[in-house]
Amino acid sequence: MPDVPQLDGVRHSWVRAGDDLMLHVAAAGPEDAPPVVLLHGWPQHWWCWRHVIPPLARDHRVLAVDLRGCGWSDVPASGYDKEQLAADVVGVLDTLGVERTRLVGHDWGGWVAGLLAQRHPERVTDLLLVSILPPFLPVHVPPRQAWRFGYQPLVAAPVLGPLLVRGVAARRDGSFAEVLRQRRYARASSLLYRTFLVRELAQSRAGAHRGGPAVPWRLLLGGADPVIRPEFLLRGRQATTVLPGAGHFLPEEAPEAVLAALAAPR
């Protein structure tokens, strides 16, 4: 397993999130400052926030959590449904004694953050979702656009999915790829998508997450995102900012826009 990448001012710890689950947390900023929790997407981990953490830590207690099966967190054999991932994050808050927090999520981390804010609004002061179609908003993907999500069944496939993830990671550099070369982390990636396609997608379409969270929320999308297209949204555009020319990985491509969204009036 590769070493955790280091960033000035960041403290690393492993925090209990359940009876048998420990999650890696990269923390920065004063411990008595208002907290903000950062949740990464796939195929990444806490390091995707490296450009956001230092300026945010000037006046926040920053907690960048590696979700189960990602980064340097535990990799259990099951529990990759997004409700469980949200419950894991609540477990981290409980262990750290954080009663309420600002919450930011990118990609799958945004889906998890949206569920957490819906299920536990008393734990969230405000919510920023990045590069994700929120679980609580109705969307429509025209059939001619379905190809954008064609990678998901491949990643989700038993046996083939983990092999594909490891094979692609073997041809890449950097800490994201290094983690995914590990067999158990590649399997966790496959389960993340398999759980969604086999069960959660139908639940979402049936309205399982209908109704926005009872906290202020905003959505940040890239105008050139190859997968998450702003035009798929049927509602929520008044709370959505689209960055022209920006792609999917906004915490790295446009960290200043993420910080500006957090600084905007709630």
N, C-alpha and C positions, 0 to 999 in steps of 0.2 A: 504494500500500500504506500503511495507517495506521501511525503511529508506535507503537512498543512502549509500552504503558502502564507508568508508573513507580510503584514502591513503595519506600518508605524502606528502606534497608539492602540492597536487591536489586541485584546486579551482573549485567549481561547479556553473554553471549558466544555465539559460534557455534563449535560443537565438531565436529570431524570424526568421523563415525560409519561411514564407509565410504570407498571410493576416490573417489567422486564425490558424497558426501552430507554436508551440513553441517546440524546441528540446533541450533536456538536453545535455550539453557539459561539459566534465571533462577536465580541462586545467591545464597544468603544464609548468614550465620553464619560462625563461625571455620573456616578451611580445615583445621585439625588436629582438629576435632571429629568424632564418629562421623557418617558420612554417612547421609542418607535421600533417596531418589529418589522424586519425585512424578510420576505419569503421569496426565494428564487424559483425559477422555472426549470424546464428540461431543455437541453441536457447539461444543466449547470449546477452550481452550488453557491455557497455564500460569496465566493470570490467575484461573482458577477456584479456585486455592489461596491467594488473597490474604489470606484471614482465618486461614489455617492457618500460613503461612510465618513471620510475625513471632514468635509464641510458640515455634514449633518451632526457630527459628534461635537461640534462647538457648543451646541446648546440642547443636545438630546442625549439620552442614554440609548445608544444604538445596540440592537440585538438582532444580528443576522443569523437566522436559524437554518441549519441543513435539515431538510425534511427526511423522514425515514427512507432508507435505501439510497440516500444521496450524500455526496461529500464525504464527511468523516463521521456521520451518524451510523447507528446500528442498522443492520440490514436483515430484518426478520423475514420469515418465509411468507408472511401474509400481512394483511392490513393496509393495502394500497388504495382502498376506496378513499375518496377525497374527504368524506365526513370524518373518517378515522384520522386522516392527516391533520384536519382542523382540530380534532380532539387532542392530538399530540401536542399541537402548539399551545392549546389551553393548559395542558399539563406542564409545559415549560413555564408559562406565566405563573401557574400556581407554585411551582418549585422556587421560582425566583422572587415570589412575593409581589408580582406586578398585578395590580388590581385592574387598571385600565391603560390602554396604550393606543398610540397611533399605529396604523397597520398599512403596510405597503406590500403588494404582491405582483410579481411578474410572471406571465405565462401560467403554468399550473399553480404556481404560488399565488397568483391572482385569483384563480378559481377557489383555492383553499381559503384565501383571505375573505372572499365574498361569502362563503359558507359560514366561516367563523363569525363574521359580523352579523349574519342573519340569525344564527343560532344563539349567539351570546352578545347581543348589542350592549349589554352592561359592561363588557370588557373592552369595548372599542370606542375611542373618542371620534375618530374619523378614518376614512378608508380611501386609499389611492390604488387603483388597479391599472396595470400596465401591460399592454400587448396581450389582451385576453378578451374573449366575448363573455361577459359576466354570467354566472349561472342563473341570476335572478332576472335577466333581461331576455325578452323574446327576440329571436334572431331568425333569419331566413337565408339559407345558402342555396342559390339557384343550382339546379342540377349541372349546368355547364361549368360551375365553379367548384364542383365537388373534388376535382383533381387536386386542389390545393391541400387536401387532407389525406391524400393517397399514401403518405408515408406511415400514417397511424396504424393501419392493419398490418403492415410489414413489421413495424416495431413490436406490435402486440402479439404476433404469432408465436405459439409455443415452439421452442427449439430454434426456429429460424430467427425470431426476433432478437434474442440475446446474441446469437452468432453475428447478426447484422450489425448490432450496436458495437460489439467488440471489434468487428472487422473495420468499420468506419473509424472508430477511435484509434485503431492501430496505425492509421494513415494520417493522424492529426497530431499536433504538438499542443503543449499546455496542460494545465492541471485538470481541466474539464475532461479531456481525452484520457489522461492518465488514470483517473478514477474509473472511467467506463471500460477500460481494458480489463478490469477485474471482473471475473465471472459473476460474482454475486451481485455486483452493482449493475451489470448489464441485465441480469435477470430481473432485478427490481425495476429497471426502466421499462422492461417489457410488461411487467405486471401493472405498472402505473397506467399504461395505455390499454391493456387487456381489460382491466376492471372497468375502465370508462366505456369502451366499445361494447362489452358484453352486457353490462348492467346500467351504468350511470347515464349513458346517452339517452336511452329510452325513458328512464325516470325523469330526466330533465325535460324532454319533449312532452312528457305527460303532465308537466307542471309541478314537479316535486319542489322546485326552488322558487316558485312564483312569488312575486312581491319583493320589493327592494328592502335592503337593510334599514333599520330605524336609526341610522347614523348618517352624518354627511358623507357623501362619497363622490369621487371623480374618476374619470377614465381617461387614460392617455394612450393613444394609438399612433403608430407610424403610417403615414400616407402611402409608403411603398412597402409595407409589410407583405411578404408573399403569401401569407396564410391568413392572418387575422385582418379581414378587410372591413373598413368602417361602414361600407354600404350594406353589410350583413345585418347591422343593427336595425331593429324595428322601433325601438324606443330608447330613451336615455341620451339622445344626442345633445340635449341642452347641458348635460354634465360631462360631455366628451370633448377633449381637445385632440385634434389630429395634427401631427407634425409633418408637413409636406416633405417628401423626399427621404424620410427616415424609415428604417426597416423594422425588424422585429425585436432586436436586442437593445432596447432603449436605455437601460441602465449603463450600458457600455458605449452605445452610439451617441446618446444625447443625455448624459447625466445632468447637465445644467437644466434641461427641461423637466426632469424628474424633481430636482430640487426646487425649481420655480413652482411646480404644481403643489409641492408640500408647503411652500411659503405663501401661497395664495390664500385669501380669506376663506374661511370655512363657512 
